């Protein structure tokens, strides 16, 4: 797969079940990826298209290098990570792929933010000088690599954004990860992507996502 636009430099903060497969997709598509980790200097199983190994750097180094930042750290660590980055995220497009997962008394997934607050809206308030979007949150993370590689662009990926330029950038990276972007609206209307939302844990075609999210009504 080749990049659909001029290659980007993406800072992936967190090389776990979401960050690692997306980094692999974006490297294969021709983008440059910096992996930010709490333990910089460690080798990864990632290589550039030229075969060079990718080694982790600090969160700050990754952000400084990136045009776009993917937040894929565990949600309980997110507040500390954002505190530590300070002004470095200012002016950047930040894709929040974290999930504030909680469980209700009867065992259903719920958002830890409670009613009326979306994760995207929360992050945008935490980062007022950044342009925040939401993506890669509802799709089962163990399938991000296989579905994006074996069935490219068959599966839809929901996203939310308030800013048009940030939306286009996020749609590009969704496409270059092998999925079809489905815009759900602005960040304050993105509850479908959060735990307990209509799309959380759900995967389907782009048309199926739109129907499940109520966009065809």
Secondary structure, 3 states (H helix, E strand, C coil): CCCCCCCCEEEEECCCCCHHHHHHHHHHCCCEEEEECCCCCCEEEEECCCCCEEECECHHHHHHHCCEEEECCCHHHHHHHHHHHHHHHCCCEEEECCCCEEECCCCCEEECCCCCCCHHHHHHHHCCCCEEEEECCCCCHHHHHHHHHHCCCCCEEEEEECCHHHHHHHHHHHHHCCCEEEECCCHHHCHHHCCCCCCCCCCCCHHHHHHHCCCCC
